Amino acid sequence: MYPSDKFPTPPLSVIEEFLATHAYAKILAASRTQSPQATIIPYTIQGSLSVPNDAVVEVHLVDGDPTLQALNNNAAATVLVDQLLSFIPHAVFDPTDGNRAMILFRAVLLHGRAEISDRTDDITDGLERLIQRLEPDSPFDPVTVERYGTRVTRLRHVRIRVEGIEAKWKLAQDQPANVRQDIIAFLDARDLPLDRETRAILLEYWSRLGLDR
């Protein structure tokens, strides 16, 4: 991820809040002999990012998934959790300067090494944690091979212990107050569902940084 002084890494507490509210991650891997691979998958994360080598990302990949094969050949793994927000057209700021368009996003890269298990207990215990994360208020039958069959036996349990963190919140925090006001005015006028979500995220983060509108 390209580093920029304009968009410094958010505090770990902000990153952890973000990860807690996003269910899906992209698992990125590259073997030494094949092209890079990626899988979009629900995940859990255990431990704390603020404690070195404490946080662990946990996913389940289907046997035969090219990303799983890449991890078997090269354990280095990256977990990308990102959120693309509203695109702001250049005309909001200048009618002819096409370079003024703005893409807003939040993104986290977690780097580590994958540990892959085909043990039934690891797979079923991990799946129960995943279901509880995704559906905390919904009852479900215990995850067993007898109950869920090949939906369990085809999976492999993957743990990625977090060894490095990169994060960028590109939320126009580098812009002067009048430009931020123009962005909010544009979002209010267009008023798409994503615009409403973007607006709330921008205002909350600007407030956290002590920026007024």
C-alpha positions, 0 to 999 in steps of 0.5 A: 500500500502506497504510504502518504503523509497526507493519509497517516495510518489510523490508530490501532483502535480505529483499525480494530473497530473497522475490522470488527464491522466487516465480515469479508476479507481478501486472502492474497497469496503467491507461490514461487511458481504461479501467478498471485492468487486471491480469495474473498472469504468471511473471516474471524480475528482473534487477539489484539493488534496492539500486542505483537504477534497476538492477533490471528486471522482465521479463515476456511478455504476449500480444498483445491482453491488456488489460493490454498495451493499457493499458501501450501507452497509459500506460507506468506499471506496478506489479508486485505479488508477494504471498503470503497466509498463514494466517488467524487467527480472532478466537477465538484471542485473544478469543471475542467480539471479531471485530476481533481476527482476523488476516490474515498476508501478505507483499507487494511493490509495484515501480513503474516504466515499461514498455518493450514490444518485438515484436522476436523476439530480445528475446522469445526471449532473455527466454523463455529466461531465464524458463525457466531461472529456473522450471526451472533443472535441466531441459534445453530446446530453444533458443527460436526461432520455428521450434521454438515458433511462435505461442507466441513470435510472439503474445507481446510482451516487457515490461521494467519498470525499478524506480523505486520499492519498497513492501513490507509483511510483516504477520507479527504482529511488532507483537504481544507475545510471549504473542500470538505464542505463541497464534498458533503454538499455533493453527497447530500445533493446526490443522496444515494445510499452509499453517499449517506454511508460515506457522509457519516463515515467522513464526518465521524472521522473528521471529528475524530481528527479534530477537523471542523466542516 
